Amino acid sequence: MSREPPRIPTASRLTEPRGPEKIQSEVRLLEGSSSGFRTWERTMAITIVTICGSVRPGNFTGKALALVHDELTKRPEVEVLPLILGTFQLPLPGQSADPEPLERFRAAVKSATGVVLATPEYHGSFSGALKIAIENLGFPSVLSGKPVALLGVAAGEIGAIKSLEHLRSVCAHVGSIVLPGLVSVPRVQELFDAEGRCGDARMEKRIRSVATMLVDYIKGAVCSRIELEAMIRGKVGAAAEPPV
Ligand SMILES: Cc1cc2nc3c(=O)[nH]c(=O)nc-3n(C[C@H](O)[C@H](O)[C@H](O)COP(=O)(O)O)c2cc1C
């Protein structure tokens, strides 16, 4: 395992000067505020949207999720798009909101190939912030039909079992394809140092497996379907003929 701390996407990083090399970065943050870094294009074959369910400054859910980002960015075919929840001003259901950031939030999830949802365990369930995010993904939801991988972190030693079960149930309800192998991280406050390095190699491997599991599933079940459709429509290879 690398001893380099993983890059943790934070809103403050958005204020750094951005040279061309940063624009080429495989991790592109999408935040709601119009002053932030908003540009992203679908240049990669697979786009993974991630949502961190904690908006607490210095939260541990984000530290665990940073390992997943790190693992995803090892794959050149994958673009990672972390959606920074606290910046989208997502409304409570039925309340009015600025439609522009909300639309961008929804569109990002809609066009994603797969989604990682990371949640803290709050009061025996997943966070309210994440539930509000899901409420804002439409009814019917743009999560419908999406492969979704789940990661949960908790201060307690039984881990984030309850939050993951609840989150799995809600995601299944809105029609997501929830991948098996939910990853629950217990005693998370003992796991990471201030720079976000994980002190437990075994647990780090499990957290990183969220990325591997999702990309492997997409390659096996989604990419082959897309390629097959393209072949049938004659879009792959000049000689391809649509079947009669
Ligand atoms: C409102 C609230 C409720 C919490 N409830 C639980 C809980 O039920 N079980 C648990 O193990 N930890 C609980 N915790 C601790 C979190 O799991 C802990 O803060 C952990 O670091 C994940 O949250 P974070 O990503 O915001 O850091 C709670 C924390 C807060 C702020």
The ligand as an SDF file (V2000), in Angstrom:
LIG
                    3D

 31 33  0  0  0  0  0  0  0  0999 V2000
  -25.4620   13.0350   14.7830 C   0  0  0  0  0  0  0  0  0  0  0  0
  -24.5060   11.9030   14.9790 C   0  0  0  0  0  0  0  0  0  0  0  0
  -24.9970   10.6500   15.2640 C   0  0  0  0  0  0  0  0  0  0  0  0
  -24.1200    9.5650   15.4060 C   0  0  0  0  0  0  0  0  0  0  0  0
  -24.6210    8.3260   15.6520 N   0  0  0  0  0  0  0  0  0  0  0  0
  -23.7740    7.2540   15.7120 C   0  0  0  0  0  0  0  0  0  0  0  0
  -24.2680    5.9190   15.8390 C   0  0  0  0  0  0  0  0  0  0  0  0
  -25.4620    5.6850   15.9280 O   0  0  0  0  0  0  0  0  0  0  0  0
  -23.3720    4.9120   15.8700 N   0  0  0  0  0  0  0  0  0  0  0  0
  -22.0160    5.1210   15.7630 C   0  0  0  0  0  0  0  0  0  0  0  0
  -21.2310    4.1660   15.7860 O   0  0  0  0  0  0  0  0  0  0  0  0
  -21.5190    6.3760   15.6320 N   0  0  0  0  0  0  0  0  0  0  0  0
  -22.3730    7.4390   15.5810 C   0  0  0  0  0  0  0  0  0  0  0  0
  -21.8750    8.7040   15.3980 N   0  0  0  0  0  0  0  0  0  0  0  0
  -20.4430    8.8940   15.2210 C   0  0  0  0  0  0  0  0  0  0  0  0
  -20.0660    8.8480   13.7360 C   0  0  0  0  0  0  0  0  0  0  0  0
  -20.2560    7.5540   13.2330 O   0  0  0  0  0  0  0  0  0  0  0  0
  -18.6360    9.3300   13.6290 C   0  0  0  0  0  0  0  0  0  0  0  0
  -18.6660   10.7520   13.7650 O   0  0  0  0  0  0  0  0  0  0  0  0
  -17.8880    8.9140   12.3910 C   0  0  0  0  0  0  0  0  0  0  0  0
  -16.6870    9.6460   12.3800 O   0  0  0  0  0  0  0  0  0  0  0  0
  -18.5590    9.1260   11.0510 C   0  0  0  0  0  0  0  0  0  0  0  0
  -18.9940   10.4390   10.8820 O   0  0  0  0  0  0  0  0  0  0  0  0
  -18.2170   11.5390   10.0180 P   0  0  0  0  0  0  0  0  0  0  0  0
  -18.0430   11.0140    8.6520 O   0  0  0  0  0  0  0  0  0  0  0  0
  -19.1290   12.7300   10.0650 O   0  0  0  0  0  0  0  0  0  0  0  0
  -16.9050   11.7530   10.6880 O   0  0  0  0  0  0  0  0  0  0  0  0
  -22.7260    9.7840   15.2800 C   0  0  0  0  0  0  0  0  0  0  0  0
  -22.2470   11.0770   15.0070 C   0  0  0  0  0  0  0  0  0  0  0  0
  -23.1200   12.1250   14.8510 C   0  0  0  0  0  0  0  0  0  0  0  0
  -22.5650   13.4900   14.5040 C   0  0  0  0  0  0  0  0  0  0  0  0
  1  2  1  0
  2  3  1  0
  2 30  2  0
  3  4  2  0
  4  5  1  0
  4 28  1  0
  5  6  2  0
  6  7  1  0
  6 13  1  0
  7  8  2  0
  7  9  1  0
  9 10  1  0
 10 11  2  0
 10 12  1  0
 12 13  2  0
 13 14  1  0
 14 15  1  0
 14 28  1  0
 15 16  1  0
 16 17  1  0
 16 18  1  0
 18 19  1  0
 18 20  1  0
 20 21  1  0
 20 22  1  0
 22 23  1  0
 23 24  1  0
 24 25  2  0
 24 26  1  0
 24 27  1  0
 28 29  2  0
 29 30  1  0
 30 31  1  0
M  END
$$$$
